[in-house]
Amino acid sequence: MAYDLITMGRIGVDLYPLQTGVPLPQVTSFGKFLGGSATNVAVAAARLGRSTAVITRTGDDPFGTYLHEALKGFGVDDRWVTPVPGLPTPVTFCEVFPPDDFPLYFYRLPKAPDLEIDAHELDLDAIRDARIFWVTGTGLSEEPSRTATLAALAHRAKAGTTVFDLDWRPMFWSDPAAARPFYKEALRHTTVAVGNLDEVEVATGVREPHAAARALLDAGVQLAVVKQGPKGVLAVNSDGETAEVPPLPVNVLNGLGAGDAFGGSLCQGLLEGWDLERTMRHANAAGAIVASRLECSSAMPTPDEIEAAIAAGAVK
């Protein structure tokens, strides 16, 4: 079976406050959700009807069991989600201060199991055969995940669509200069690069959106997607086509899962062969919908919800 999408990267448990505008020391109750960027992208695409799987690792503990159960509930294949004895499943807390302040606290010590993905354990044939393969910058931050990520990309050799989510998390690196050589190597093997302004600057050294998109194309990708926050999204492909789409108006509750919803919808547009503008409008709408909700994975929108938001010109 060839999957529509295989993602590779982070997984964990998100513990989100059920009170907004309250500092973490004063929060009294939390909701528990499946989390992790690459995993959420697989969930988002599954919600849109796609066959998806995720390559990652958990602790051999009750939270790891919960993540398997959650993946199955969302229709994401968990066959490549394996336990790492002795390491706890990561937990992430956030604070929720709408519209734009959502501090994250990652508990990934002594090491996150998803950074223990090993190249020798990869199903390289499945990775090569997937219609889209999605990797993240976090997967490059430590060994053996770094070697596994680059080995998977090299084996795939740009078969189908290969997406590199730049996914810059400064707490996982010593500094941007340490990350750039590995980002450069990953870009050689990918066809699509996705990132916000901070992330494209880490990858290319350039922050201006159009110049950064050109730098990503020069690095070897065929489509560069630069998320510009309140200015919307810029997409430029190697044929010279450009789409610049503003965001949908939305009352933000929690912006943390918006990028993953964007990613799942981006995959949908790529699989359907939509033009750049339609793909970006749908991805923007998907992200806006999730930004209006507290959770991430379980908040991923359906096709009807995305179409309704586009038709309304806002998230209601």
N, C-alpha and C positions, 0 to 999 in steps of 0.2 A: 504494500500500500504506500503510495506517495502522498505525503501530507501537503495540504495547501501551505502550511506554515509550521516551521520548527523554530523555536526560540531557544537561546542558550544564555544563562546568566542568573541573576539574583532571584531568590525566593526567601520568604520569611513571614512572620506574623506581624501585622500592623495592629497596634493598640491605639485607637483613636478616642479622644475625650468625647463624651456625650454632652459636655457643656462647651459652648463656644465663648471665646473672649475671656477665658479663665486660665491663668498661669498653671503650669503642670503641678506645682506643689499643692494647689488648692483643688485640683480635679478630684472628684469622688467616684466617678464611674467611667468605664471605658467599653467600647465595642471591639470585638476581636474579628479581624478580617485577613484573608489571604493577601499577601503583598509581595513586593519585589518587581522591579520594572519589567524585566523580560517575561516574567510569569504573567503579569497583568496584560501585556500586549497579546499573549496567547489567549487569555480569557476574553479580551475585547474582540479579537477576530472570531473566536468561537461563538460569541454572542451574535455575530453577524452571519453565522451559518457556515463558517469555515472549519475544516478539519485541522486541528492544531495539536502540537505536542511541545513539551518543554524539557530541555536538558538542564538539570540542576541537581543539587544535593541538599539534604536536610540533616538535622541531628537525628539520632536514634532515640527519640523521646516522644512524649505525648503531643507536643506541638508539631513534630514531624508527621505523626499520624493524622492530625487535624489537616495539615496541608494536602496530604494525599486525598483525604475525603473531600476537601473543598475543590480540588482540581477535578475530580470525577464528577462532582455536582455541577461544575461549569462546563463539562463536556471536553475537557482538555486531557489528552492522553498522558499518563504519568509513568509510563514504562521506563523512562530514563531519569527518573527522580529516585536517587538512591541514598541510603543513610551513611553517615560518617561516624563510626563509633568514637566516643570521647569528646565530640564537639556538640555544643547545644545549637538547636535551631535558632536562627537570629530573630530578635524582636526589635521592632521599631516603634517608638513613641513619637507623637507630634503634639504641638500646641496649635490651636485653631483660632486665629485672629483675622477674620475676613476684613477686607477683601484680598489682602496680598501678603500676609505674614503667617507663615506656617513652619516654624522651626522644627527640624527633625533631629531625633536622638537615636542613633543606630547602636544597638547592642550586638556586636559581632565579634566578641572576644571569647577565647584567645584568638580565634580565627573563624571566619564564616565557612560553613560546609560548602557553600556554592563556589568558593575559591579552591576547593579540593577536586574539582572536575579534572579528570586525568585523560590525557590523549589516548592512552592505551585502551580505555573503556568506551570510546566513542563508536557509535554505529555510523561509520563514515559513508556507507552506501545510502542510508536513509537521509543523511545530511545532504549528500549530492543530489538525491532524487527529489527532495522537497521543492515545491514551486517557489517558495520564499524561505530563505534562511536568515535569521535575525540574531546578531550578536551585539554586545554592549561594551562600552569602555571600561566599566568596572571589572569585567572579566579579564582585562589585561593588567590589572593592578598588582597581582601576585601570582606566584607559581603554586601549583602546576596549572592553574586555570589559564594563565597567559599562553603557555605553550599549547594547551589544548585548543584554545580559541584560534590561535594562528594556524595550527595544524588542520582544524576543521575548515577554515577559510581557504587554505592552500589546496586541500583535497577537493573542495567544491569547485575551485578554479572559475568562479563567476558563472557557474551553471545556473540557469534560471535567474531569479532576482535575489541578490545578497545584500542585506541591509546592515549597515553599521550605525547603531544608535550611539552617538558620541558619549552620552551619559557620564559627564564629568562630575565626580563627587570628590571634592578636594580632601575630605577626611580619609580617603583611601590611598592618597598619594603623598609623597614628600613635597613635590612642587610640580607645576605644569611642565617644566622643562624635562622632568623625568618621564612624563607620560608621552610627550610628543613623538619620540622615535617609534614607540609601539603603535600609536595612532596612525602614524605614517605607513607603517608596515601593513596594518589592517586595511587601510584605504586602498592599497594596491590590489587587494583581493575582493573588493566590494563594488557593487553597482549603484547603490543608493546610500547617501550619508544624511543623517538627520541630527540636528542639534540646535540649541538656543545660542544666543550671542556669546555667552561665556564659553560654551562647549566648542563652537567653531573657532574661537580664538585660541583655545588650548590646542586644537588639532592643526591649525594653519598659521597661527601667529597674527591673523588678521581679524578685526572685529567688524568693520563696516560690512553690512549684509551682502551687498552685491559683490564686493571684492572677495569676501569670504566664500561665497558660492562659487565664484570663478576659481579660487584656490583649491576648493574641494574637487572641482571638475578636473583641474590640472593634476591633482593627485591620483586620478584614475577612475573616479566614479562617473556614472552616466546621468545621475540625478542628484542635485544638492537641494536639501530642504532646510531652510534657516528660519527658525521660530523667533519672532521679534517681539513677543509679549503683546503689549497694547497696540502695536502697529500691525499685528496679524502675522502672516507667514509668507515667505518668499520661496518659490521653487523655480529652479533653473535646470534645464537638461542639456545634454551634450549636443543636441540639434539646434540649440539657440532659442528654444521656447522658454518663455518666462510667464509665471503666474504670481501675482501678489494679491493676496486675499485678506481683507480685514477680519477681525474676530467678530463673532456674534455677541450682541449685548447679553449680559447674564449677571444675575446677582450671585456673586461668588460665596459659597459656603466653605469649600475646601478645595484648593487648587492642585493638590498633590497628585491626583490620578489623571489629570487632564492630558498630560503628555502621553501616557500609556494608551488612553482612549484614542488620541490622535494617531498613535502608531498602529493600533489595530485597524482603524478606518483607512489609514494610508495603505496598509496591506490589501484591504478590500478593493480600493481603487486600482492598485497595481494589478491585482489578479483579474479584475474585470476589464482592464485595458481602457479605463476612463482617461479623458484628457486631463492635463495638469490642473486646470482651474476647477473642474468638477471634483477631482480627487482632493484638492486642498479645501474646498468648501465643505465637503463631507467630513474631512478630518477635523477641521476647525469646529464644526457643529458638534461632533462627538466629544471633543475635548471640553467644550463649553457646557455640555449637558452634565458631564461628570464633575466639573467645577461647581455645579449648583447642588451637589449632593455631598454627604459627609464621607461615605466610604469610597473605595477605589474599585476593587475587583467586582463586587456585587452591584456597583453603580454603572457598569458598562452598558451603553445604550443599545437598543435594538435598531434594525433598519428603519422601522416605522417612526421611532422617536427622532432619529436623525433627520428624516425627510420632513417631519412635522416642524422641527426647529428651523430648518432651512426655509420652509414655506412661510413660517411666521416671521422670519427675519430676526428672531431672538429666542432665547430659552425662556419659556414661560414657567 
